[in-house]
Amino acid sequence: MDARSVGRQGATIERMECRRVATIAAACAVAVVLASCAAPAHGASTAQSGCVSQSEATQIWTSIDDRLNAVELDPHHTGASSVTTGNALATITTYLQQQLVAHGFTEREVDHLDQLTVVQAACNGSRLILNVTMTLVQDDYLNAAGAVDHQDASVGRELNMLQEYVRSGSGWKETDFSDLTPPPASPTPQIL
């Protein structure tokens, strides 16, 4: 055997060793992938806890919407903190002070839920996020005597909101919301 033959034989042995290691590594990788697809061991659970169903989400939204409408109608406007927190509480409190209290108004609002989609179901302690489409059926601003001063221009319009809720004790509080309603179409300017 010459040096080249020994070298080739050594290289062949090295390639075989690399292939054997690569084959073992590939087999391990396949085993890991297959193990991740296997059913959990007896007693183990991969189920998420505390998830809110569509029906429960509708009940949560309806309850909080009704309670907020009652706060607007109450001449003292108390109770917002019992159903809101965070940015929602700050925004609603500012609205109550600037739009109602400052003018001596109460507000009689009636909303109709058109569609509710659970975006995030509050599993494992996360937030409940809902995409809500509703129609503003009635929105009267009442003076101190209880007579209608004016009506909100959005009555009859479909509104689209993204609303976030957090668990609070045994209930829920709205923590944030965003209005996703597209602005009304404006007249197209004409060039003369």
Steps between C-alpha positions, in 0.01 A plus 500: 500500500634836410435822690220600265318172560535540875383861466200399290418220740527745792281752317248225425491403867457866599212545249333185632540627857350840399208325329443284809500809726275688255261205485483481880445878519224482240335211684508701824349803327219285356441347845471847657251611233293186541506530880366855477202370301423215739209511741589628847587245766219380727408782736678769297289766335565737214155658529490872567312610808248776551414554134184701435246359255310704242187482716685611815668784309159622383372495860808691622465765229124541556536530877776761485331696218173511698680611817690775318177624341351514853799708619437750218132523592563544874506874589801435730675282238631258764613144444739521204783357712293190577508392134808677355866539585815634338468699179127424469431648845710811425333555162147444630556720807628782277198458270255509793659816641544691175191396303239436768581656838636826354171552310264361766399208275427134547506265204246235403679258269374176350735277301413199286767230475529401133809280515759397755822317420734366766848612392673373815309269738675591828663156526754445776433839657546709187267783398167450333499692171179542301428649162149641534267637237197679640237745390429808708120477528440797731731763649316792657668770705257599774500832686448529877120494452530166313404645162699415187747780427645335193573162344837356402559521124618135500153359572421235241867453404686176531804531727797263513702481822795297625446455874731348761398355836682365804377273776416686819404284795217281377411736215649705219602860438554676170860618489536657156312559176566627150248629249556319170203666330604656170425871485187596307552574132561865436378673187748487217633847422427616150749685289339779304 
